[in-house]
Amino acid sequence: MKTQGLDVFYDGNFEQFLAEDHDAATLKQDTDDALVTYCGMFHGPFFNIEDTSINVSDEELYRWVSWCIFYGRSKDEYPLANRETAASTDDPEDLDDPGDLLLADFAQILEEAKAYQDADILDNIAIISEFAIGLNFAMLACQDLDITLPTQLLHATLDSPYCEIGSYAYEIANDMLDKRKTTNAGHEPSETVVRG
């Protein structure tokens, strides 16, 4: 990433911004430059010495700081900022909406599949709390990329109040479960997904 490119008003999309002059060999220096830029933009450090909850890979840290710079948003607004830390069960205000947690799971799967643009779009959908749209987008993206989703995630999608009967998310999740049943015939007891 070019230092002069670290600008909130940068023209182009996030993936192009992220890829500028960046490779594994320059990751540490690029991250250091991004952290300095973040500090200047938000008049404070990215890390709080007393906060030990940030536990991400070097690449994800670079993505996180770059996202903040590109969109002009603080680190706390990053959609996956709280993914690595469990919410406090003592305070109901700390608990995330189940739709938000479900979209975070899909975003992580898309990132692991290196579908960064889809993951970023899903993150932005989560920010505006459009969970039904997010589930439809996530399921369509996973289907297009031929990603095999865990059975538990498919059931969680179907059980979500944001998964409407007849929606893309509903139809694709049921199709994936049906294919899994056909593939595993004789190995597992039959399950039927019925929404009422």
C-alpha positions in Angstrom: 0.0 0.0 0.0 1.4 3.4 -0.9 1.6 5.9 1.9 0.1 8.6 -0.3 -2.8 6.2 -0.9 -3.7 6.1 2.7 -6.5 8.6 2.4 -10.2 8.5 3.3 -11.1 10.0 0.0 -9.2 7.4 -2.0 -10.8 6.6 -5.4 -11.4 3.0 -6.2 -12.5 -0.1 -4.4 -11.2 -1.5 -1.2 -9.5 -4.5 -2.8 -7.5 -2.3 -5.1 -6.6 -0.1 -2.2 -5.5 -3.1 -0.1 -3.4 -4.6 -2.9 -1.3 -1.5 -3.8 2.4 -2.4 -3.5 1.5 -5.0 -0.9 2.9 -8.5 -0.6 4.0 -10.9 2.1 7.5 -9.4 2.2 6.3 -5.9 3.0 3.4 -6.9 5.3 5.1 -5.6 8.5 6.2 -2.3 7.0 2.8 -1.8 5.4 1.0 -2.5 8.7 3.3 -0.1 10.5 2.6 2.6 8.0 -1.1 2.0 8.2 -1.0 2.1 12.0 0.8 5.5 11.9 -1.8 6.8 9.4 -4.7 5.5 11.6 -3.2 7.3 14.6 -3.1 10.5 12.6 -6.6 10.2 11.3 -8.3 9.3 14.6 -5.9 11.2 16.9 -5.2 8.1 19.0 -3.5 4.7 18.8 -5.1 1.6 17.2 -4.0 -0.5 20.2 -4.8 0.2 23.8 -2.1 -1.3 26.0 -4.7 -2.4 28.6 -6.8 -4.2 26.0 -5.6 -7.7 25.4 -8.7 -8.9 23.4 -7.3 -8.3 19.9 -6.2 -11.6 18.6 -5.9 -11.7 14.8 -3.4 -12.7 12.3 -0.9 -10.2 10.8 -2.8 -10.2 7.5 -6.2 -9.7 9.2 -4.7 -6.8 11.3 -3.4 -5.2 8.1 -6.9 -5.6 6.5 -8.6 -4.2 9.6 -6.4 -1.1 9.8 -6.6 -0.6 6.1 -10.4 -0.9 6.2 -10.6 1.8 8.9 -8.4 4.1 6.7 -10.3 3.4 3.5 -13.7 3.9 4.9 -12.8 6.6 7.5 -14.2 4.6 10.4 -12.7 3.7 13.8 -11.5 0.2 14.7 -14.6 -0.4 16.8 -16.8 0.0 13.6 -15.0 -2.8 11.8 -17.7 -5.5 11.3 -15.6 -8.3 12.5 -13.9 -6.4 15.4 -15.7 -8.4 18.1 -15.6 -11.7 16.3 -12.5 -12.9 18.3 -13.8 -11.8 21.7 -16.8 -13.3 23.4 -19.5 -10.9 24.5 -20.1 -10.5 28.2 -23.0 -12.6 29.4 -23.4 -10.4 32.4 -24.7 -7.5 30.4 -27.4 -8.2 27.8 -26.3 -5.0 26.0 -23.0 -6.7 25.2 -24.6 -9.6 23.4 -24.7 -9.3 19.6 -27.8 -9.8 17.5 -27.9 -13.5 16.4 -28.2 -12.2 12.8 -25.0 -10.3 13.2 -23.2 -13.3 14.6 -24.5 -15.5 11.7 -23.3 -13.0 9.1 -19.9 -12.8 10.9 -19.6 -16.6 10.5 -20.4 -16.3 6.7 -17.9 -13.4 6.4 -15.2 -15.6 7.9 -16.0 -18.4 5.6 -15.9 -16.1 2.6 -12.5 -14.6 3.8 -11.1 -18.2 4.2 -12.2 -18.8 0.6 -10.3 -15.6 -0.4 -13.6 -14.0 -1.5 -12.6 -10.7 0.2 -14.9 -8.5 -1.9 -17.9 -10.6 -1.0 -16.8 -10.7 2.7 -16.5 -6.9 2.7 -20.0 -6.5 1.1 -21.4 -8.8 3.7 -19.7 -6.8 6.5 -21.3 -3.6 5.2 -24.7 -5.3 5.1 -24.2 -6.3 8.7 -23.3 -2.8 9.7 -26.7 -1.5 8.5 -28.4 -4.5 10.2 -30.1 -5.8 7.0 -29.8 -9.4 8.2 -32.3 -11.0 5.8 -30.5 -9.4 2.8 -27.2 -10.5 4.3 -28.3 -14.1 4.6 -29.5 -14.1 1.0 -26.2 -12.5 -0.2 -24.1 -14.9 1.8 -25.9 -18.0 0.6 -25.8 -16.9 -3.0 -22.0 -16.1 -2.7 -21.3 -19.5 -1.2 -23.3 -21.2 -3.8 -21.5 -19.3 -6.6 -18.1 -20.2 -5.1 -19.2 -23.8 -4.6 -18.4 -23.6 -0.9 -19.5 -26.6 1.2 -21.0 -25.1 4.4 -21.1 -26.9 7.7 -24.5 -28.6 8.5 -24.7 -26.6 11.7 -24.4 -23.3 9.9 -27.1 -24.4 7.4 -29.5 -25.3 10.2 -28.7 -22.0 12.0 -29.5 -20.2 8.8 -32.8 -21.9 8.5 -33.6 -21.4 12.2 -32.9 -17.7 11.9 -35.8 -15.3 12.1 -34.2 -13.5 9.1 -34.4 -16.5 6.8 -37.8 -16.1 5.2 -39.6 -19.0 3.6 -39.0 -18.9 -0.2 -36.0 -16.6 0.1 -32.7 -17.4 -1.6 -31.1 -18.3 1.8 -34.0 -20.7 2.6 -34.0 -22.4 -0.8 -30.2 -22.7 -1.1 -29.8 -24.0 2.5 -32.4 -26.6 2.0 -30.9 -27.7 -1.3 -27.4 -28.0 0.3 -28.9 -30.1 3.1 -30.8 -32.3 0.6 -27.6 -32.9 -1.4 -25.8 -33.7 1.8 -28.5 -36.3 2.7 -28.2 -37.8 -0.7 -24.4 -38.0 -0.5 -24.5 -39.4 3.0 -27.4 -41.8 2.4 -27.0 -44.8 4.7 -24.4 -43.1 6.9 -26.6 -40.8 8.9 -30.2 -40.8 10.0 -32.5 -38.8 7.7 -33.3 -35.3 8.8 -36.1 -33.1 7.4 -35.9 -29.4 7.5 -39.4 -28.0 7.9 -40.2 -24.4 8.6 -43.7 -23.5 9.6 
